């Protein structure tokens, strides 16, 4: 649904800009969709012709639903949801439809951690073991060196996810601070540190620190029956030869955990790690073997379990790019650090800020993050601090990455290295 419809004059100006800037032979429809490439003043709302063709692209790529939202001048100015929650039931998406954000969860959590750093609750450069040492951490000197800054810039040396978390200790492969190793495990450990420091569950902290103040009323890292009803299902990639609905991972696990939560009278949104430890045997007793292996499978996950509408995620992006700030937001110095290279690793084409990837483009620096859960949810968020603009694209298909690349190129004119390397 369009929140703010651009005036007809804006659409005409975008077309005239493309017409004037492109060679005559290049003014075919595909180039019209990249009008933003010709004019930095053009907004990032996808062109009308591209949007008209989007259902065809979705059908070809077997992506049942897509949600998009755009920020201009620090405000959410446009959004649109297309398609269905579930390709089998054909339930249409709505304004309050929730997408599984996957790793787009990480920058949102990073923002909250930086809020706590600004408040003096956590020291980004203090060893995490000073706050909380989990029993699943290996007894290794490198574990004692990991800091929150390492976690947010992915320099802990830890793996993304252990293959056998119930029996395998977590240990860095290299000395922290020496290279980049993308790690959801490290984010999850930092989440448990935040639990200790705040005395709250992840979702309670996020609602208090960010979701409430930012007006993100349709955002949660956790699960309940209402969230389940409004959440999209994930679907296989177009090249996948298997048929039928794939396993839904978080949905399958949390539907079982919800049964225990209702029995206890304690909602999943209030669960902390100790609750997940206590619930593990009960949930394993009612789920197929191998679905739930350790307490981390049951808990809201700062690295992967955020659910939002596209509009809500765009509200977060607006906070990221908006010039004016409110008292609850991170300081300008902290935002600058969040979007500044935090570790020098020679030969990289992209850099790591705190929670964000950074890429230089011919039209200036941008920050971005992608998301993929189970190969069935693919998402992308892109921001331009200088222009106070951002674009969010969320999908429920394994080929959604192909689709969101087309959206980004059509809307912004940027052809990111992130899409190819």
Backbone torsions as a table, in degrees:
resi	resn	phi	psi	omega
1	UNK	NA	138.6	178.1
2	UNK	-80.1	124.8	177.8
3	UNK	-80.3	-46.5	177.7
4	UNK	-131.7	110.8	-176.8
5	UNK	-76.4	125.0	178.4
6	UNK	-65.9	142.2	-179.8
7	UNK	-63.8	154.8	-180.0
8	UNK	-57.2	-33.4	-179.1
9	UNK	-62.9	-32.6	179.2
10	UNK	-67.8	-41.8	177.4
11	UNK	-62.5	-43.9	178.9
12	UNK	-63.8	-39.4	-178.9
13	UNK	-64.9	-38.4	178.2
14	UNK	-62.8	-42.2	179.5
15	UNK	-65.4	-44.1	-179.9
16	UNK	-66.2	-35.6	177.0
17	UNK	-62.6	-45.7	179.1
18	UNK	-63.5	-40.4	-178.1
19	UNK	-64.1	-41.5	-177.7
20	UNK	-72.7	-33.3	-173.0
21	UNK	-87.0	-24.2	-174.2
22	UNK	-96.0	148.3	172.5
23	UNK	-60.5	152.0	-175.4
24	UNK	-55.3	-40.4	-176.7
25	UNK	-69.6	-14.2	-175.8
26	UNK	-100.0	4.6	-174.4
27	UNK	-87.1	31.9	172.7
28	UNK	-76.8	169.2	-175.1
29	UNK	-53.0	-44.3	-176.2
30	UNK	-58.1	-33.4	179.5
31	UNK	-76.8	-29.7	176.0
32	UNK	-57.8	-35.3	-177.8
33	UNK	-69.2	-11.2	-179.9
34	UNK	-111.2	32.2	-177.1
35	UNK	-57.2	-33.2	-178.3
36	UNK	-62.5	-21.8	179.3
37	UNK	-67.6	-20.8	-174.5
38	UNK	-96.6	-9.8	-171.7
39	UNK	-152.8	110.3	179.2
40	UNK	-63.3	-20.0	-179.9
41	UNK	-80.3	-16.1	179.2
42	UNK	-67.0	143.8	-179.0
43	UNK	-79.0	175.3	-176.4
44	UNK	-99.3	15.9	173.5
45	UNK	-71.4	126.0	-178.5
46	UNK	-55.8	139.7	-178.5
47	UNK	-60.3	152.4	-177.3
48	UNK	-59.0	-41.7	-178.9
49	UNK	-64.1	-38.2	177.4
50	UNK	-65.1	-44.9	180.0
51	UNK	-62.7	-35.8	178.6
52	UNK	-64.7	-31.1	-178.4
53	UNK	-89.9	-9.3	-174.1
54	UNK	-59.7	-41.0	177.5
55	UNK	-57.8	-35.3	177.2
56	UNK	-65.1	-42.3	179.0
57	UNK	-64.8	-41.2	178.8
58	UNK	-61.5	-42.0	179.3
59	UNK	-65.8	-42.3	-178.7
60	UNK	-65.0	-36.3	-177.3
61	UNK	-94.0	0.2	-179.7
62	UNK	56.3	46.1	174.3
63	UNK	-107.5	105.0	-173.3
64	UNK	-66.6	-30.3	-176.5
65	UNK	-144.6	147.4	173.8
66	UNK	-140.3	140.0	174.6
67	UNK	-124.2	134.1	-177.2
68	UNK	-132.6	149.1	174.7
69	UNK	-151.7	149.6	-175.2
70	UNK	-128.6	138.3	173.7
71	UNK	-111.5	130.6	174.3
72	UNK	-132.3	134.8	179.8
73	UNK	52.1	37.6	175.9
74	UNK	77.3	11.7	-179.7
75	UNK	-130.1	145.2	174.1
76	UNK	-72.9	115.5	-174.0
77	UNK	-112.4	-13.6	-175.1
78	UNK	-159.3	145.4	171.2
79	UNK	-155.1	156.5	177.1
80	UNK	-156.6	134.5	172.9
81	UNK	-114.5	133.7	178.7
82	UNK	-130.1	145.3	171.0
83	UNK	104.1	-153.8	-173.3
84	UNK	-130.5	150.7	177.8
85	UNK	-64.7	-37.9	-171.0
86	UNK	-142.2	123.9	-175.6
87	UNK	-66.7	-19.8	-179.6
88	UNK	-87.3	-43.0	-179.2
89	UNK	-85.8	-21.3	178.1
90	UNK	63.9	26.9	175.9
91	UNK	-68.8	122.3	-176.1
92	UNK	-71.3	150.0	174.6
93	UNK	-71.3	158.3	179.5
94	UNK	-136.4	179.7	-179.8
95	UNK	-61.3	-29.9	-177.4
96	UNK	-100.0	14.8	175.8
97	UNK	-65.1	135.8	-179.0
98	UNK	-102.4	131.6	174.9
99	UNK	-103.0	148.8	176.1
100	UNK	-83.4	110.6	-169.8
101	UNK	-76.9	-14.6	180.0
102	UNK	56.0	-130.8	-174.3
103	UNK	-72.8	-5.5	168.6
104	UNK	-65.3	-9.3	172.6
105	UNK	-62.5	-32.7	-170.4
106	UNK	-65.7	-49.3	179.4
107	UNK	-62.8	-31.9	179.1
108	UNK	-65.6	-46.8	176.4
109	UNK	-63.1	-40.1	179.1
110	UNK	-57.9	-39.2	179.5
111	UNK	-60.7	-43.0	-180.0
112	UNK	-65.8	-38.9	177.1
113	UNK	-61.4	-40.5	179.3
114	UNK	-69.7	-31.0	171.8
115	UNK	-60.2	-44.3	179.2
116	UNK	-65.9	-35.1	177.2
117	UNK	-65.3	-42.8	177.5
118	UNK	-61.4	-31.5	-179.1
119	UNK	-83.3	-4.0	-178.8
120	UNK	80.5	12.1	-178.8
121	UNK	-77.2	-35.5	179.9
122	UNK	-133.9	143.7	175.4
123	UNK	-99.7	117.6	-176.4
124	UNK	-61.4	-22.5	-175.3
125	UNK	-109.4	11.8	174.7
126	UNK	-90.5	143.4	176.6
127	UNK	-58.3	135.7	-179.3
128	UNK	-62.9	-29.1	-179.4
129	UNK	-63.8	-19.1	176.2
130	UNK	-64.8	-29.9	-178.6
131	UNK	-94.8	-42.8	-177.9
132	UNK	-163.8	123.0	174.1
133	UNK	-108.5	114.5	-179.3
134	UNK	-77.9	150.8	-178.0
135	UNK	-70.6	-14.0	179.5
136	UNK	-90.4	3.1	175.8
137	UNK	-82.0	140.2	179.2
138	UNK	-70.0	153.9	173.9
139	UNK	-84.3	87.4	-174.3
140	UNK	-144.9	139.8	-177.5
141	UNK	-60.9	-27.4	-180.0
142	UNK	-68.1	-30.4	177.4
143	UNK	-59.1	-37.1	-177.2
144	UNK	-71.3	-9.6	-177.6
145	UNK	-96.2	-15.2	-173.2
146	UNK	-67.2	129.9	178.4
147	UNK	-116.8	169.1	175.7
148	UNK	-62.3	-36.0	177.1
149	UNK	-62.4	-41.5	176.2
150	UNK	-58.7	-43.2	-178.8
151	UNK	-61.6	-47.4	-173.0
152	UNK	-74.7	-20.9	176.4
153	UNK	-105.3	6.2	176.8
154	UNK	60.5	46.7	177.5
155	UNK	-119.7	28.4	-179.9
156	UNK	-77.9	-20.9	-173.0
157	UNK	81.0	3.1	-177.6
158	UNK	-88.5	158.4	179.4
159	UNK	-70.7	166.4	176.0
160	UNK	-66.2	-61.3	175.0
161	UNK	-142.7	137.9	175.7
162	UNK	-67.7	146.8	179.1
163	UNK	-74.2	-32.3	-177.3
164	UNK	-134.2	73.8	-173.6
165	UNK	-64.2	-21.8	179.8
166	UNK	-70.6	-23.1	-174.8
167	UNK	-128.5	-9.0	-174.2
168	UNK	-105.5	128.5	177.4
169	UNK	-76.4	151.6	178.8
170	UNK	-95.5	124.0	-177.6
171	UNK	-145.8	141.8	176.2
172	UNK	-65.9	144.5	176.5
173	UNK	-83.3	-22.6	178.1
174	UNK	-139.5	168.6	178.0
175	UNK	-63.6	129.5	179.8
176	UNK	-56.3	143.1	178.5
177	UNK	87.5	5.9	-176.4
178	UNK	-108.7	-19.5	177.3
179	UNK	-157.5	174.4	179.9
180	UNK	-101.2	123.0	174.0
181	UNK	-132.3	108.2	-178.1
182	UNK	-61.2	123.6	-171.1
183	UNK	-140.0	109.7	169.6
184	UNK	-70.9	-33.8	178.1
185	UNK	-56.8	-42.3	-178.6
186	UNK	-66.4	-40.0	176.8
187	UNK	-60.6	-42.1	-178.5
188	UNK	-64.9	-40.5	176.8
189	UNK	-61.0	-45.6	178.3
190	UNK	-60.9	-36.1	175.6
191	UNK	-58.3	-42.2	-179.1
192	UNK	-70.9	-30.4	172.7
193	UNK	-63.6	-44.3	178.6
194	UNK	-62.4	-38.7	174.3
195	UNK	-52.9	-47.3	-178.4
196	UNK	-64.0	-41.9	-175.2
197	UNK	-73.2	-33.3	-176.5
198	UNK	-97.8	-22.5	-173.7
199	UNK	72.4	16.9	-175.7
200	UNK	-122.2	161.6	167.8
201	UNK	-70.5	163.8	178.1
202	UNK	-56.2	-48.8	-175.3
203	UNK	-66.4	-35.9	178.0
204	UNK	-63.1	-42.7	178.5
205	UNK	-64.9	-42.2	-177.8
206	UNK	-67.7	-39.0	177.8
207	UNK	-63.6	-41.1	-177.8
208	UNK	-72.3	-44.8	-172.6
209	UNK	-81.2	-38.5	-169.1
210	UNK	-128.6	-54.8	-171.1
211	UNK	-61.1	-44.9	178.9
212	UNK	-63.6	-56.7	-179.2
213	UNK	-60.5	-33.1	-177.6
214	UNK	-86.0	-3.0	-178.8
215	UNK	74.6	24.5	-179.7
216	UNK	-88.2	75.1	-172.1
217	UNK	-78.8	-13.2	179.6
218	UNK	-115.4	47.0	-177.8
219	UNK	-131.9	136.3	178.5
220	UNK	-161.4	144.2	173.2
221	UNK	-89.2	-1.2	-170.8
222	UNK	-121.9	-149.4	-165.6
223	UNK	-153.4	141.4	166.9
224	UNK	-156.4	-177.2	-173.6
225	UNK	-68.2	-33.4	177.0
226	UNK	-67.2	-45.5	178.4
227	UNK	-61.4	-38.7	179.8
228	UNK	-62.0	-42.6	-178.3
229	UNK	-64.2	-36.1	-174.8
230	UNK	-92.3	-3.2	-174.7
231	UNK	-90.8	140.4	176.7
232	UNK	-70.2	156.4	170.9
233	UNK	-96.1	149.3	176.5
234	UNK	-87.7	151.3	-176.3
235	UNK	-132.9	156.1	-174.7
236	UNK	-67.8	155.7	175.4
237	UNK	-67.7	157.6	-175.0
238	UNK	-63.0	-28.4	-178.5
239	UNK	-86.7	-4.9	-179.6
240	UNK	-70.8	125.1	-177.0
241	UNK	-83.1	-15.1	177.4
242	UNK	-72.2	157.4	-178.8
243	UNK	-120.2	169.6	178.7
244	UNK	83.4	172.1	-179.0
245	UNK	-71.3	127.6	179.2
246	UNK	-75.1	164.9	173.1
247	UNK	-55.3	141.3	-173.6
248	UNK	-99.7	5.8	172.9
249	UNK	54.3	-99.7	-175.2
250	UNK	-58.3	-42.3	179.6
251	UNK	-60.5	-45.8	-178.1
252	UNK	-64.2	-43.2	-179.2
253	UNK	-67.6	-46.3	-173.7
254	UNK	-76.2	-25.0	172.5
255	UNK	-61.4	-37.7	176.9
256	UNK	-71.2	-43.8	179.5
257	UNK	-63.7	-31.3	179.2
258	UNK	-61.5	-35.8	177.7
259	UNK	-60.2	-43.8	178.9
260	UNK	-68.6	-41.5	179.9
261	UNK	-59.1	-41.2	179.3
262	UNK	-69.4	-35.6	177.2
263	UNK	-64.7	-38.9	-180.0
264	UNK	-78.2	-24.0	-172.4
265	UNK	76.0	25.4	179.6
266	UNK	-128.8	110.0	-175.5
267	UNK	-62.6	151.9	179.1
268	UNK	-58.2	-29.4	-179.8
269	UNK	-64.3	-19.7	-179.6
270	UNK	-98.9	-4.5	-176.8
271	UNK	-69.9	137.9	169.2
272	UNK	-113.2	-179.6	-173.1
273	UNK	-57.7	-40.0	-179.5
274	UNK	-62.3	-33.8	176.1
275	UNK	-66.1	-41.4	179.2
276	UNK	-64.9	-37.4	176.8
277	UNK	-61.7	-44.9	-178.5
278	UNK	-67.8	-34.2	-176.7
279	UNK	-81.1	-18.3	-171.8
280	UNK	-52.0	-50.9	-179.3
281	UNK	-61.5	-37.7	-179.5
282	UNK	-66.6	-40.6	-179.6
283	UNK	-71.5	-40.2	178.7
284	UNK	-62.0	-29.0	-179.3
285	UNK	-70.7	-19.0	-177.0
286	UNK	-118.2	13.6	179.5
287	UNK	-126.7	156.2	177.1
288	UNK	-60.0	147.5	179.9
289	UNK	-58.9	133.0	178.1
290	UNK	95.7	-13.9	-179.8
291	UNK	-73.4	-42.8	-178.8
292	UNK	-121.6	117.2	-172.3
293	UNK	-115.0	-24.7	-179.4
294	UNK	-155.5	167.5	-176.1
295	UNK	-56.8	-31.1	179.2
296	UNK	-61.1	-21.8	177.7
297	UNK	-71.1	-20.3	-174.2
298	UNK	-99.4	-16.3	-171.0
299	UNK	-95.0	148.6	169.5
300	UNK	-50.9	141.9	-170.3
301	UNK	-125.0	115.9	-177.4
302	UNK	-64.1	-18.8	-178.6
303	UNK	-88.8	-17.4	-167.5
304	UNK	-153.2	-11.4	-166.9
305	UNK	-106.3	9.5	179.0
306	UNK	-63.9	136.4	172.0
307	UNK	-122.1	132.3	177.9
308	UNK	-145.9	166.4	160.3
309	UNK	-81.3	159.2	173.9
310	UNK	-58.0	-36.8	179.4
311	UNK	-62.5	-41.8	-179.7
312	UNK	-65.2	-43.2	179.2
313	UNK	-64.0	-35.2	177.2
314	UNK	-65.8	-32.1	176.1
315	UNK	-62.9	-38.6	174.6
316	UNK	-64.5	-43.5	179.2
317	UNK	-63.0	-34.2	176.9
318	UNK	-62.9	-40.4	175.7
319	UNK	-61.2	-38.2	-178.7
320	UNK	-65.5	-38.6	-170.8
321	UNK	-103.2	-13.0	-173.1
322	UNK	-69.5	135.1	-179.8
323	UNK	-66.0	-50.2	179.8
324	UNK	-74.1	146.7	-179.4
325	UNK	-130.7	156.6	178.6
326	UNK	-108.6	161.8	-174.6
327	UNK	-56.4	-31.0	-177.6
328	UNK	-77.3	-14.5	-177.0
329	UNK	-80.0	162.9	176.7
330	UNK	-63.9	155.7	-179.6
331	UNK	-68.6	162.8	178.4
332	UNK	-62.5	-37.4	178.5
333	UNK	-63.6	-38.9	179.6
334	UNK	-70.2	-40.3	177.2
335	UNK	-63.0	-40.1	177.2
336	UNK	-59.2	-43.3	177.9
337	UNK	-64.5	-38.4	-179.8
338	UNK	-59.9	-32.8	-175.5
339	UNK	-109.9	26.1	178.1
340	UNK	-122.9	143.4	179.7
341	UNK	-53.1	127.7	-175.1
342	UNK	-107.1	-10.3	179.0
343	UNK	-150.8	135.5	-178.0
344	UNK	-97.0	107.1	176.9
345	UNK	-119.2	106.9	-175.2
346	UNK	-56.7	143.0	173.4
347	UNK	88.1	1.2	-179.7
348	UNK	-85.6	145.3	177.6
349	UNK	-94.5	-11.4	176.2
350	UNK	-132.6	153.5	-178.5
351	UNK	-117.2	165.3	178.5
352	UNK	-109.3	122.5	166.8
353	UNK	-89.8	-146.4	175.1
354	UNK	-104.1	94.2	-179.1
355	UNK	94.2	-11.9	-177.7
356	UNK	-125.7	153.4	166.8
357	UNK	-91.2	146.4	-177.7
358	UNK	-123.6	134.0	178.0
359	UNK	-136.2	133.5	173.0
360	UNK	-81.8	135.6	176.8
361	UNK	-127.0	165.5	177.9
362	UNK	-58.8	-18.6	-178.7
363	UNK	-109.8	20.4	176.6
364	UNK	110.8	168.2	-177.0
365	UNK	-73.0	147.6	173.6
366	UNK	-132.3	160.3	172.3
367	UNK	-120.5	149.6	-173.6
368	UNK	-158.6	166.4	170.6
369	UNK	-154.8	145.0	173.9
370	UNK	-109.3	170.3	178.5
371	UNK	-146.7	139.1	177.1
372	UNK	-149.0	117.8	174.6
373	UNK	-113.8	120.9	173.7
374	UNK	60.9	14.7	-177.4
375	UNK	68.9	14.1	-176.9
376	UNK	-127.0	-5.6	172.9
377	UNK	-128.1	124.8	-178.2
378	UNK	-132.0	128.0	-171.6
379	UNK	-141.3	162.1	179.9
380	UNK	-154.6	139.5	174.6
381	UNK	-132.5	135.8	-175.0
382	UNK	-134.3	135.5	179.6
383	UNK	-133.2	148.9	177.0
384	UNK	-126.8	101.7	-176.4
385	UNK	-64.2	-43.1	-178.3
386	UNK	-59.5	-40.3	-178.3
387	UNK	-91.8	-0.3	-177.5
388	UNK	51.7	46.8	-176.3
389	UNK	-136.1	159.0	-180.0
390	UNK	-159.7	159.7	179.1
391	UNK	-138.0	133.4	178.4
392	UNK	-122.6	132.9	176.7
393	UNK	-135.3	119.6	-178.9
394	UNK	-120.0	138.0	-179.4
395	UNK	-136.9	165.9	177.0
396	UNK	-122.1	39.0	178.3
397	UNK	-137.7	147.7	179.9
398	UNK	-64.4	-21.2	175.0
399	UNK	-99.6	16.5	179.4
400	UNK	-62.9	-24.5	177.7
401	UNK	-65.6	-35.2	176.0
402	UNK	-65.9	-40.0	-178.3
403	UNK	-69.6	-45.3	-176.9
404	UNK	-68.0	-27.4	174.8
405	UNK	-63.7	-39.1	177.0
406	UNK	-66.0	-38.7	178.3
407	UNK	-62.9	-47.8	-177.9
408	UNK	-61.7	-45.2	-178.8
409	UNK	-64.4	-42.2	-178.4
410	UNK	-68.4	-38.7	-174.3
411	UNK	-81.1	-37.9	-171.6
412	UNK	-109.5	-20.5	-173.6
413	UNK	76.7	3.5	-179.3
414	UNK	-91.2	133.5	175.6
415	UNK	-114.6	89.5	-169.6
416	UNK	-73.6	143.1	170.2
417	UNK	-60.7	-28.6	178.7
418	UNK	-56.3	-23.3	-178.3
419	UNK	-81.8	-14.4	-171.8
420	UNK	-125.6	-18.9	-174.9
421	UNK	-116.4	NA	NA
